[in-house]
Amino acid sequence: FDQWVDLKILYKRHYRKEPKGGLQACVERLGLTFEGRAHDGLIDSRNTAAIVLHMARGSMLFGSFTFRRPTRGLDKNGYAFGSKQSRAMKRKSPESLGKEQDESKESKRS
């Protein structure tokens, strides 16, 4: 589970609309019925799946959407791609990381 799809990004790209107003508004904007109580984990998952199915099945207006690759994921250090931490780790060379670790060990010994 180190890669995933950011549905908000794909929703905006496919429907050419900002996913505003929360999950319920997004579901209803597509002409679907929001099922259950908002902010219930299982119910929100089902309603999210309804959006995904709507995108994949397509419509006369928008056509079908093909999910080709994840939009988000984790780098080898466990940080989200593109996050401040991930970019900071990329900028640091392996040599500087080694020095920081050595300094950290020395300060703990003192």
C-alpha positions as CSV (number, residue, x, y, z in Angstrom):
1,F,0.0,0.0,0.0
2,D,2.7,2.4,-0.9
3,Q,1.0,3.9,-4.0
4,W,-2.5,5.3,-4.4
5,V,-4.7,7.4,-6.5
6,D,-5.7,10.9,-5.4
7,L,-9.3,10.9,-6.6
8,K,-9.7,14.7,-6.2
9,I,-7.0,15.3,-8.8
10,L,-8.5,12.8,-11.2
11,Y,-12.1,14.0,-10.6
12,K,-11.0,17.5,-11.5
13,R,-9.2,16.3,-14.6
14,H,-12.0,14.1,-15.8
15,Y,-15.1,16.3,-15.0
16,R,-13.3,19.6,-15.4
17,K,-14.8,20.8,-12.1
18,E,-13.3,21.3,-8.7
19,P,-14.4,18.6,-6.2
20,K,-16.0,21.2,-3.9
21,G,-18.4,20.8,-1.0
22,G,-17.2,17.4,0.3
23,L,-17.9,13.9,-0.8
24,Q,-21.7,14.1,-0.7
25,A,-21.8,17.2,-3.0
26,C,-19.4,15.4,-5.4
27,V,-21.6,12.3,-5.5
28,E,-24.8,14.2,-6.0
29,R,-23.2,16.5,-8.7
30,L,-22.8,13.3,-10.8
31,G,-26.5,12.5,-10.4
32,L,-25.8,9.7,-8.0
33,T,-27.5,9.2,-4.7
34,F,-25.4,9.6,-1.6
35,E,-25.9,6.5,0.5
36,G,-25.8,6.6,4.3
37,R,-24.4,9.0,6.9
38,A,-21.4,11.3,6.0
39,H,-18.0,10.6,7.7
40,D,-18.8,7.0,8.4
41,G,-15.7,5.1,7.1
42,L,-17.5,2.3,5.3
43,I,-20.2,4.6,3.9
44,D,-17.6,7.1,2.6
45,S,-15.7,4.2,1.0
46,R,-18.8,3.0,-0.8
47,N,-19.7,6.5,-2.0
48,T,-16.1,7.0,-3.2
49,A,-16.3,3.7,-5.1
50,A,-19.5,5.0,-6.7
51,I,-17.6,8.0,-8.1
52,V,-14.8,5.7,-9.3
53,L,-17.4,3.4,-11.1
54,H,-19.1,6.4,-12.6
55,M,-15.7,7.6,-14.0
56,A,-14.8,4.2,-15.3
57,R,-18.1,3.5,-16.9
58,G,-18.2,6.9,-18.4
59,S,-21.1,9.0,-19.6
60,M,-22.3,10.6,-22.9
61,L,-20.8,13.9,-21.8
62,F,-17.4,12.7,-20.4
63,G,-16.7,9.3,-21.7
64,S,-14.9,6.6,-19.7
65,F,-11.8,7.3,-17.6
66,T,-8.9,4.9,-17.5
67,F,-6.9,4.7,-14.3
68,R,-3.4,4.1,-15.7
69,R,-1.1,4.8,-12.8
70,P,-1.1,6.0,-9.2
71,T,-1.0,9.7,-8.6
72,R,0.6,9.4,-5.2
73,G,3.0,7.1,-3.4
74,L,5.8,6.8,-1.0
75,D,9.5,7.2,-1.7
76,K,12.1,4.8,-0.3
77,N,12.2,6.7,3.0
78,G,8.5,6.4,3.5
79,Y,7.6,10.1,2.6
80,A,4.9,11.0,0.1
81,F,6.2,11.8,-3.3
82,G,6.6,15.5,-3.7
83,S,6.3,16.3,0.0
84,K,8.7,18.7,1.7
85,Q,10.4,15.8,3.5
86,S,10.8,13.8,0.2
87,R,12.3,16.8,-1.6
88,A,14.6,17.5,1.3
89,M,15.9,14.0,1.3
90,K,16.5,14.1,-2.4
91,R,18.6,17.3,-2.0
92,K,20.8,15.7,0.7
93,S,23.6,13.6,-0.6
94,P,24.4,10.2,0.9
95,E,27.6,11.7,2.3
96,S,25.8,14.5,4.2
97,L,23.3,12.0,5.5
98,G,26.1,9.9,6.9
99,K,27.7,12.9,8.7
100,E,24.3,13.9,10.2
101,Q,23.8,10.4,11.5
102,D,27.3,10.3,13.0
103,E,26.8,13.7,14.7
104,S,23.4,12.5,16.0
105,K,25.1,9.4,17.5
106,E,27.8,11.5,19.1
107,S,25.4,14.0,20.7
108,K,23.4,11.1,22.2
109,R,26.6,9.7,23.8
110,S,27.4,13.0,25.5
